[in-house]
Amino acid sequence: MMRYYEIFKGLIMPKKLSLYLDTSVFSAYYDENNLDRMIFTQEFFSLIQDFDLFTSDLAIEELSAHPLISAYEF
C-alpha cells in the first residue's frame, strides 16, 4: 500500500493544502480496533506541519468531552 507521504513526495506546492479535520480523524488516531486506520492516521499526524489544518467549534466541543483527547489544547 502506498503511504500518504509517498503520494505527495516530490511535488512542488506553492501553498500549503488546507485540510478540515472532523472528529473521526482524531478518533482514528486512537482506534485500537482498527490498527491499519490507527497507524495510517498516526503517520498522517507526523506530517501535519505540511498542511494548514482547521476544524469546527462543534468538533472541538465534542473532542473536549473525550477523556484521551481533552488533555490536548486546541
N, C-alpha and C positions, 0 to 999 in steps of 0.2 A: 504494500500500500504506500503510495506517495504521501509523504508528510506535508503538512501545510507550508513549512518553511522552504521545502524543495520546490513547491509550485511557484513561489514568488522570488526565489533566489535568482539574482542576476538581473531582475527587472529594474529599470531606472524610472523612478516615480518622482516627479517634481513636487508633489504634495502628498502628505500622509493621507491614507484612506481613513475615512471616518466610519466607525463601527458602533452600532447600537447594541448594547448588551442587555438582554432581559434576564429575568430571574433564572431561567432554565440554564443559561450559560454558567452562572455562579453555582447552581446546584450540581451541574455536571462535574465541576471541579472536585466534589466530594463523593461522587457516585460510586461507591464500592460495589454496588450490584452490577455495574456495567464497567468493567475495568478498561476496556478499549476507549469508551467515552471519557472516562476519568483521565486516562493517560493523554489522550489527544487534547483534551481541554487544558491540562496542566502544561503541555508543550506549547499550546497557543499562548497561555499566560506568560511564558518565558519570552514571548515576542511582542508583548503589548506596547513596549516603548516605540515600536514601529508604526503605531496607529494612534489616531485621535479617538479616544473612547468616550462614550456617553451612555447614560441610562436615564430612566424617568424617575420622577419623585415617587411614583407608586411602587416601582421596583425597589427603590431604596427603603421605602416603608416596609415592604414585605421582607426584604433581606434583614432589616433591623430586628425583626422578630425571631430570626433563626439563631439558635444558640452557637453554632460554629462560625457563622458569618458576622454576627452582630459585633464581634470584638474588633472588627476592622473599621476604620474610618472611611467614609465615602466622600 
